[in-house]
């Protein structure tokens, strides 16, 4: 590395021991002063004019150079060398300016040269330069140098300490940031509005609620609690730690609540309480006239996606376009996910096409969205395109990809992708990946291979893996072996997940499928004895800005008479096409028993309501919290054929896009 010398920094025409051009002259001048007439001493006016000229010349050079760096830092090294060539001396203001640009551009090489120059010119003890050096090294991820400067110089100003605390926190070194904060406090250095937010942010990321509360008490004594960015950091710390009551108290005491505070509270409400609570908070935010930004819209879109509130999602999409937020990648990812999770997969693909530089999250969202909407083959194609573009898949990408292969019956591609994870992409398969592979093999009737794969796992199978095996056995009861494996999987699940109703329901359905009614009754009695209850089945749809919820044999809707009349009409018309009720599925949901119960399943009520209230030809979009039973799946496919309507039904597993008697899942869900 070339170290820039401080020689020649002065004006080339000046007389200086550092200027080789004048070295011989200087020696003669000093050795024989008698031979020459002593120079006339300049007057005070002349000295003042000379100082004024030189000072204004250097000041003008410093200002021009500083302006050029702050407005155009792409040619930083070239500009700096030109600066030195012009003979402008360095000072405590120039070096920090250049160091700031080095940090912004991660130009460690030039930063090291500047550090050497600061040492050579004796400016390295300046607190402003020390702070800039610490910040530059931190931004260039050279934390050992930053810590060395801090420990060796032991500065007593807050600037250097704050610089390293802020950089450590922003770089994810949260333990180091808190350690520095404690040392700074023990040295009795003043803690200010720059110190507290970074310390609170690190406490939040480490989920150290007690540490955050201690910092809170310190800032209360320091009198900084009314600063808006400190208030935002406090709200964020409590919210991320799940202490929403404390977060709300701090939020309510803030003199000015900006969009940052609202976003922290909203996202944490969605994470720790419910997405409904997040939307309620969003409505409260709108009433307070706070300007929306791209981050809060992305957060609300995520809640809209989870609650399948499509109309709100579309309104937020329109708002983001009108406000010019559509270019934000995080917002584009949230929009893509929202449309995919509400069954609008064509709109999701349009959003993807509008994103100029998709990241791994973007690709993964589309892969999962296509898989969940019954387009597993397209998911595989998107993944292959992702690899060709050089984007790197992550842990979640492979969950979506293997899920797509499982639900599309792509045995060989799925096995190939699974086996490539660690040797090609450096991703160690986790329980979710094994669950997808076991589900894929079991669905394909390869129960023995699925069991062998489970036995090769590097860790003990969890409930997710065992449920995948049990569910796969339900699809292919090819002989006694599959039933034995299913019973063994259920027994293990009863032990490791005693309160989970899913294994009981799956085993009950297996027994009912092979008409072993005594075993069905035994499982139901076992559930009752152990106090295990199944989640009640319900379906809902959105119409006219209102979400309508239905349960089995539901009579609480204000248009109940019309709905039941339409159900009876539906069932009569599909019977004319050859429909026969599949009573083997009567134990799928609580209370949905017998042929009459099958007719009034919640999803049938919702579709009937859609036929009543929606315009002729309009798409009927229904959501269900449980897996759709085989009878409803068959019946609703026939409804689309008889009525010439398209139905999109999302159950607990996938979307079913039904049209003209055919479902996108290929009857394989």
VENTARA-V37407 format. One record per pair of residues at least 12 apart in sequence whose ideal C-beta (glycine too) atoms are under 6 Angstrom apart, sorted by the first residue. I is the first residue (numbers start at 1). GAP is how many residues later the second one is. D is the distance in whole Angstrom. If there is no record, write none. Layout:
# VENTARA-V37407
{{I:GAP:D} {I:GAP:D}}
This chain:
# VENTARA-V37407
{{3:110:6} {3:113:5} {4:109:5} {4:113:6} {6:114:5} {6:115:5} {9:80:5} {11:76:5} {12:75:6} {58:30:6} {61:27:4} {62:32:6} {65:18:5} {66:31:5} {69:28:6} {69:32:5} {73:28:4} {73:32:6} {76:25:5} {77:33:5} {80:18:6} {90:31:6} {92:34:5} {92:36:5} {92:37:6} {95:19:6} {95:23:6} {95:34:5} {96:32:5} {96:33:6} {96:36:4} {98:16:6} {99:15:6} {99:33:4} {99:37:4} {102:34:5} {103:32:6} {103:33:4} {103:36:4} {106:34:5} {108:32:4} {111:25:5} {115:18:6} {127:28:6} {127:30:5} {127:32:6} {130:23:6} {130:25:6} {130:30:5} {131:28:4} {131:29:5} {131:32:5} {133:16:6} {134:12:5} {134:15:6} {134:26:5} {134:29:5} {134:30:5} {135:28:4} {138:29:3} {146:18:6} {150:14:6} {158:31:5} {158:32:5} {161:23:5} {162:32:5} {162:33:5} {164:16:6} {165:12:5} {165:15:5} {165:16:6} {165:33:5} {166:32:5} {169:29:4} {169:32:5} {169:33:5} {174:28:4} {174:31:5} {174:32:5} {177:21:6} {177:25:4} {178:24:5} {181:18:4} {191:31:6} {193:31:5} {193:34:5} {193:37:6} {196:23:5} {196:34:5} {197:32:6} {197:33:6} {197:36:4} {199:16:5} {200:15:6} {200:33:4} {200:37:4} {203:34:6} {204:32:6} {204:33:4} {204:36:4} {207:34:6} {209:32:5} {212:25:5} {226:29:6} {228:28:5} {231:23:4} {232:28:5} {232:29:5} {234:16:5} {235:12:5} {235:15:5} {235:16:5} {235:26:5} {235:29:5} {236:28:4} {239:25:5} {239:26:6} {239:29:3} {242:30:5} {244:28:6} {247:18:6} {251:14:6} {259:31:5} {259:34:5} {259:37:6} {262:23:5} {262:28:6} {263:32:5} {263:33:4} {263:36:6} {266:12:5} {266:15:5} {266:33:5} {267:32:5} {269:12:5} {270:33:5} {275:28:4} {275:31:5} {275:32:5} {278:25:4} {279:24:6} {282:18:5} {294:31:4} {294:34:4} {294:37:5} {297:19:5} {297:23:5} {298:32:5} {298:33:5} {298:36:4} {300:16:6} {301:12:6} {301:15:6} {301:33:4} {301:37:5} {302:32:6} {304:34:6} {305:32:5} {305:33:4} {305:36:4} {308:34:5} {308:315:5} {310:32:4} {313:25:4} {317:18:6} {332:23:5} {333:28:5} {333:29:5} {333:32:6} {335:16:5} {336:12:5} {336:15:5} {336:16:6} {336:29:5} {337:28:5} {340:29:3} {343:278:6} {343:305:4} {343:307:6} {343:312:5} {345:24:6} {345:28:4} {348:21:5} {352:14:5} {360:31:6} {360:34:5} {363:23:4} {363:28:6} {364:32:5} {364:33:4} {364:36:6} {366:16:5} {367:12:5} {367:15:5} {367:16:6} {367:33:4} {367:34:6} {368:32:4} {371:29:6} {371:32:5} {371:33:3} {372:282:5} {372:283:6} {373:282:4} {374:283:6} {374:290:3} {374:291:5} {376:28:4} {376:31:5} {376:32:3} {377:31:6} {379:25:4} {383:18:5} {395:32:6} {398:23:6} {398:35:6} {399:33:5} {401:16:6} {402:12:6} {402:31:6} {402:34:4} {403:33:5} {405:35:6} {406:30:5} {406:33:5} {406:34:4} {411:33:5} {414:26:5} {418:19:5} {431:31:5} {431:33:5} {431:34:6} {434:23:6} {434:31:5} {435:29:5} {435:30:5} {435:33:4} {438:12:5} {438:30:5} {438:31:5} {439:29:4} {439:33:5} {442:27:6} {442:30:2} {442:31:6} {443:29:5} {443:32:5} {445:31:4} {445:33:6} {447:35:5} {447:38:6} {463:33:6} {463:34:4} {466:23:5} {466:26:6} {466:27:5} {469:20:5} {470:16:6} {470:19:4} {470:20:6} {470:36:5} {471:35:6} {473:12:5} {473:13:4} {474:32:6} {474:36:5} {486:24:6} {490:13:5} {490:17:4} {501:31:5} {501:33:4} {504:19:6} {504:23:5} {507:16:6} {508:12:5} {508:15:5} {508:79:5} {512:72:5} {512:75:5} {513:71:5} {534:56:5} {536:54:5} {537:52:4} {537:65:5} {537:89:5} {538:13:5} {538:64:5} {538:87:6} {539:63:4} {539:64:5} {539:67:4} {539:83:6} {539:85:4} {540:83:6} {541:65:5} {541:81:5} {543:70:5} {550:52:5} {550:55:4} {550:56:5} {551:51:5} {552:39:5} {552:40:5} {552:49:6} {552:50:5} {553:47:5} {554:51:6} {562:50:5} {563:42:6} {563:45:5} {563:46:5} {566:42:4} {566:45:5} {566:46:5} {567:37:6} {567:41:5} {570:38:6} {570:69:6} {571:28:5} {573:69:5} {574:61:6} {574:64:4} {574:68:6} {577:61:6} {579:59:6} {581:14:5} {581:17:5} {581:50:6} {582:48:5} {582:49:4} {585:44:4} {585:45:5} {585:46:5} {588:41:4} {598:33:5} {601:31:5} {603:19:6} {603:21:5} {603:29:5} {606:16:4} {607:13:6} {607:15:6} {619:27:5} {620:27:5} {621:27:5} {622:27:5} {623:27:5} {624:27:5} {626:26:5} {627:24:5} {627:25:5} {627:26:6} {628:23:4} {636:22:6} {637:21:5} {637:24:5} {637:26:6} {640:18:5} {640:19:5} {641:19:5} {641:20:4} {646:13:5} {653:16:6} {654:15:5}}
